[in-house]
Amino acid sequence: MYAKAVVRATKQSGGKKPVLRRLTARIDRYDYRLDLESRMLILKIHNGREVKLRLLTSTERVEKFRGWSNYEIAVKIVEDEVYVSVYFRRAVKPRRTRTVMTIDVNFDNATLAVFALSGELLKLKRFKTPLRKILTHRIWIERIQRRYSRSWRFIRGIRRAIRRHGERIRSIAWDYAHKIGDKIAELVAEHSSTIVLENLSNLRSNVNRSNSFNKKLSLWFYRRIQFTISYEALERGLLVRYVNPGKTSSTCPRCGSRLEDSGSRVLRCGRCGLAGDRDVIACVNLFYRYLRCGVLGVTLNAPKPDENPSGMRRKEMRR
Ligand SMILES: [Zn+2]
């Protein structure tokens, strides 16, 4: 839960402006009291003094976390406002899963595929990402900064324009991440799927070194989506697993050879002749990688080569 509270206390007690502009502190259980009924947060400070903060959050959110246990808060001070993040936790009973959902996200599309453990493709869905939209805001920011390369930091109107584009970017990304997170959670619950996502921890350093802004943007966005997906999944007691994402969109899922690009997002294998949509192939590869990793020590029957997911050969896909 993220709650925002405005401190009136600071001004009343001496009226001095805080020297630090940004300050974040984690506060443990003993140094505050949280009363969800009255939505008050009481922070204990030196000399037995207390600061009372009213949590500015919706009833809905308070209701949601009522049965959870709160264990920590973080307080952040930005200029003369105080932001409080309240952390809650709850034990979740894992559900039995019957299928596997893999999710591939690239610059244009987010593709998700639900597989039976036999390898049969049960469902395929594709969403457009908002990254092109985000990119136009990003280009605006860069254009402004280039034009006023020396002075933009000092001119208020320009600073504000840049901030506005930045806010748009963040809200587009959050909106989308929540929307897709909800949809995925719905599908996953319906199919009782284990969710397989790309493990991005190794990827990050490579991409950050590369100059491609689009790649960085895709990665940043994927992280955001991953966060909402894993949250929604966990809340429903569904498992999330991470697999190595290397070369998932360039390896033949049938024979392991390198795939060639034959235009309009179709990839073709020179060795075994497999052809398929790039995003779907990435999803299939994630699925195989997950199977190969094994699930909790259980060996799964690897699908036979002729049991390739049924969507693989379909070239035209709805967009
Ligand atoms: Zn092949």
Boltz pocket constraint, residues with backbone or C-beta under 6 A from the ligand:
constraints:
  - pocket:
      binder: B
      contacts: [[A, 252], [A, 253], [A, 254], [A, 255], [A, 256], [A, 257], [A, 269], [A, 270], [A, 271], [A, 272], [A, 273], [A, 274]]
      max_distance: 6.0
